[in-house]
Amino acid sequence: MQICPFCKTELPDDSIKCSGCGARHGYLIRKTVQQKPWLMVRLFVWIGIAVVCLLGGYAVTAALAKIPLIAMAIFAVWKAIPYGVLLRKKARWWRRT
């Protein structure tokens, strides 16, 4: 059993929403609480985009055509970093105020 930190209601271990106050358990991203599997999907999608862009950049022979593909790969890695950082942290309880 776990206890909601806001209203002190006892909850089952696998619950993601408090029945007492409506708090949610997970990771806060852009003012919404999301679960770990969804974060993993986003992380791997951005890493996949980066890999495809880098492979495309090396496959293209023209030097000027490589620049946008490498820039997109850098952008994709930049977008993936926050998800990787979040997944290292423990999920918390969140409630709107």
N, C-alpha and C positions, 0 to 999 in steps of 0.2 A: 504494500500500500504506500502511496505517496500522498503528501499533503500539499494543497494549494497554498502558496506563500501569501496570497492576498486575502482569502476568506477563511482559510484553515479547514476547508472541507477535505475529508479523506476520499481519495480517488484510487481506482485500480492502477497497477503499474503501467499498463499499456494505454492509458487514456491520453488523448492529445487536447482535450477541451474540458475545462472545469464545469461541472453541472451547477455549481453554486453561483459563480460570478462571471463565467464566460471567458476566463483567461485561457490562452492557448499555449501549448508546449511545443517549442521548435526553435527555428532560427529566424530572426527578424531581418527581412530584406525589403527595402523600399516601403516601409510601413505595413507590410504583410508578413504573417508568420508562416513559414514553409517548413516542410519536413525534410529529413536527410535524403531520402531517395530522389526527390525533385532537385535538390542541390547537386547530387552526383550526376544527374542527367545533364544539367546545365554546364557543369564543369567539363564533362567529356565532349559535349557538343562544341564548346569553344576550343578545346584542345584539338578536336578533329578538324575544325575549320582552319586552325593554324597549320596543322600538318599538311592539309590539302593545298593551302596557299604556298607553303614552302616548297612542296614537291612540284607544284605548277611553276613556281619561280625558277627552279633549277631545270625544268624541262624546256622552258622557253629559251630560245637562242638569242633573241634581241635583248640588248642590255637595258634599253628604256622600258621594255615590257615587263622586266623583272621588278622594277621599283614599286608599282602598285600592288603586286602580289606579296612582296615582302612587307610592305606597309600594312596590308590587311592581316598578315600573319602576326605582326607585332601587336596590332589592335586586338586580335582575338586572344592572344596570350594576356594582354592587359585586362581584358574582360574576364578571363578565367581566374586570375589571381585572387579576387575577393572570395570566390566560391571555395577555393582551396584553403584559404585562411579560415573561413567560417567552419569548414568541416573539421578543422583541428580543434575547435572549441566545443564545449559541451552545450547541448540544447538547454534552453532556459524557458521559464514561464513568462509570458507577456500578456499585458492587459491594456486596452485603450483607456486613456484618462479622459 
